[in-house]
Amino acid sequence: MEFSEKDKITRTSSYKWPLATMAIAMVVYLLNFNYFAAWWIVLICVNLCASLLYIKVLFKSIVFWVTHAKTCRRPYFPLGINVATSLLICILPSSNFSKHYHGYTIDLSEYQKGCNCRLYLETYMVFGGGAWGGDEDSRYLKDSVSFRKYLGTFDEEEGMIITRCNGDKITVEQLERTELPAPADTSRSKISGDTVGHIIKGFKIKARAIYSLRRLKTDLEFE
């Protein structure tokens, strides 16, 4: 078959299948972003099927380019669509930023005694382990008016994120469980009150970030 114009390429299955896989990839991404936390077992199967289809179509696009390099005007078009699909999926935000499953919101003044900054900690479930393991949560710091700051993601069984305020200074520490057992009374408020930037029994500091409350309110970012 001879190909000389772009519009003839668009009528072939080698061009239509990459477009179809791009559409399927977007649908799967939306499903993952909104429902992976609770339906991850089902969606893993869906992701596997979509990945196998993508690999098959990618291979066919490469073959099309090679076999029609001299007879087709732009034989790389199908492969270009496959590459664009991969890049699009890579730059889209991960499911860690999904706010579909709200867990709880607490007042930081209740979370930490002596804090009167009127800030709130918002927690969302991004992966529900159920009987197979612990849940994975993402946490945000917000004032409901000026900003919402993404603080990180943690496994409820393996760690936590604690936040302390001291005037304009907001300190956020991500803790992970060590081999030592955690003390029996390590509730969120207890740990937040007892931890002052040091390793505590049963946990170690994995990461620490310090923010300016004034800067957060000025930047007006809602993550």
C-alpha positions in Angstrom: 0.0 0.0 0.0 1.4 3.4 -0.9 1.2 6.4 1.5 2.0 9.9 0.4 -0.2 12.2 2.4 -0.9 12.8 6.1 -4.7 12.4 5.6 -4.1 8.9 4.3 -2.2 7.9 7.4 -5.0 9.1 9.6 -7.3 6.5 8.0 -5.1 3.6 9.0 -5.4 1.4 12.1 -1.8 2.1 12.9 -2.8 5.8 13.4 -6.1 5.2 15.1 -4.9 2.7 17.7 -2.4 5.1 19.3 -5.2 7.6 19.6 -7.3 5.0 21.2 -4.6 4.0 23.7 -4.1 7.7 24.6 -7.9 7.9 25.4 -7.7 4.7 27.4 -4.7 6.0 29.3 -6.5 9.1 30.3 -9.6 7.2 31.5 -7.3 4.8 33.5 -5.5 7.8 35.0 -8.7 9.4 36.1 -9.9 6.1 37.7 -6.6 5.8 39.5 -6.6 9.3 40.7 -10.1 9.1 42.1 -10.6 5.5 43.1 -7.3 3.8 43.6 -7.3 4.2 47.3 -10.3 2.0 47.8 -10.4 -0.1 44.6 -6.7 -0.7 44.0 -7.1 -4.5 43.5 -9.4 -4.0 40.6 -7.5 -1.1 39.2 -4.2 -3.0 39.2 -5.8 -5.4 36.8 -7.1 -2.5 34.7 -3.6 -0.9 34.7 -2.0 -4.2 33.6 -4.4 -4.6 30.7 -3.9 -1.0 29.6 -0.1 -1.3 29.9 -0.1 -4.5 27.8 -2.3 -2.8 25.1 0.0 0.2 25.1 3.2 -2.0 24.6 1.5 -3.8 21.8 0.5 -0.6 20.0 3.9 0.9 20.6 5.5 -2.1 19.0 3.2 -1.9 16.0 3.9 1.9 15.6 7.7 1.2 15.5 7.1 -1.5 12.9 4.9 0.8 10.9 7.6 3.5 10.9 10.3 1.0 9.8 8.2 -0.7 7.0 6.7 2.6 5.6 9.8 4.8 6.0 10.1 5.3 2.2 6.5 5.0 1.1 4.8 7.2 3.7 5.3 11.0 4.2 5.2 11.0 8.0 5.5 7.4 9.2 6.6 8.5 12.7 3.1 10.0 13.5 1.7 6.9 15.3 4.9 6.5 17.3 4.8 10.2 18.2 1.3 9.8 19.7 2.6 6.9 21.8 5.5 9.0 23.1 3.1 11.9 23.8 0.9 9.6 25.8 3.8 8.5 28.0 5.0 12.1 28.5 1.5 13.2 29.4 1.1 10.5 32.0 4.5 11.3 33.5 3.7 15.0 34.0 0.3 14.6 35.4 0.1 14.6 39.3 0.2 11.3 41.1 -2.6 9.8 43.1 -0.9 11.1 46.3 -2.6 14.4 45.5 -6.0 12.9 45.2 -8.6 14.5 47.6 -11.4 12.0 46.8 -11.2 10.2 50.2 -11.2 12.7 53.0 -10.1 11.2 56.3 -10.3 14.0 58.9 -9.4 17.6 59.5 -8.0 18.8 62.9 -7.3 22.2 64.3 -3.6 22.7 64.9 -4.4 24.5 68.1 -5.9 21.3 69.4 -3.1 19.2 67.9 -0.4 21.3 69.6 -1.0 23.2 72.9 -0.1 26.9 72.8 -0.6 27.2 69.0 -3.0 30.0 68.2 -2.3 30.4 64.5 -5.7 29.1 63.3 -4.3 26.5 61.0 -5.8 23.1 60.1 -4.3 19.7 59.2 -6.3 18.0 56.5 -5.7 14.2 55.8 -6.8 12.2 52.8 -6.4 8.5 52.2 -4.5 7.8 48.9 -4.2 4.0 49.4 -6.3 1.7 51.5 -4.5 -1.4 52.4 -7.4 -3.0 54.1 -6.6 -6.6 55.3 -3.3 -6.5 53.3 -1.6 -3.7 55.2 -1.9 -0.1 56.5 -3.4 2.8 54.8 -1.3 5.5 53.1 -2.4 9.1 53.8 -1.5 12.5 52.4 -1.5 15.5 54.6 -2.1 19.2 53.9 -1.7 22.4 56.0 -4.3 25.1 55.4 -6.0 28.2 56.8 -9.1 27.8 54.6 -8.6 31.3 53.2 -5.1 31.9 51.9 -3.4 28.6 51.2 -3.3 24.8 51.3 0.2 23.3 51.5 1.0 19.7 50.7 3.1 18.3 53.5 3.7 14.8 52.3 2.5 11.2 52.3 3.0 8.6 55.0 2.0 5.0 55.8 -0.1 4.8 59.0 1.7 1.6 60.1 5.2 2.9 59.3 5.3 6.6 60.2 3.5 9.9 60.5 3.8 13.6 59.8 3.8 16.0 62.7 3.5 19.8 62.5 4.4 22.5 65.0 3.9 26.2 64.9 6.0 28.8 66.7 5.0 32.3 65.7 5.7 32.7 62.0 7.7 29.5 61.9 6.0 26.2 60.9 8.0 23.1 61.4 7.0 19.9 59.6 8.7 16.6 60.3 8.1 13.2 58.6 8.8 10.4 61.0 9.3 6.7 60.2 9.2 3.8 62.6 12.4 2.3 63.6 13.0 -1.3 64.8 12.2 -0.2 68.4 8.6 -0.6 69.4 6.5 2.6 69.7 5.4 3.7 73.2 1.8 2.8 74.0 0.7 6.4 74.5 1.9 7.8 71.2 -1.2 9.5 70.1 -0.9 12.3 67.5 -1.2 15.0 70.1 1.2 13.3 72.5 3.9 12.8 69.9 3.4 16.4 68.6 3.8 17.8 72.0 6.8 15.6 73.0 8.8 15.8 69.8 11.1 18.9 69.6 13.2 18.1 66.6 14.9 15.0 68.1 14.7 11.3 67.5 12.1 9.8 69.9 11.6 6.3 71.1 10.2 4.1 68.3 10.6 6.8 65.5 13.3 8.7 63.7 13.1 11.8 61.6 13.0 11.0 57.9 12.6 14.6 56.6 12.1 18.1 58.0 10.8 21.2 56.4 10.4 24.7 57.8 7.9 27.2 56.4 7.1 30.9 57.0 3.4 31.4 57.8 3.6 34.9 56.4 5.1 33.6 53.2 2.5 30.8 52.9 -0.3 33.4 53.2 1.4 35.7 50.7 2.0 33.1 48.0 -1.7 32.1 47.9 -1.0 28.6 46.7 -3.7 25.9 46.9 -2.2 22.5 46.4 
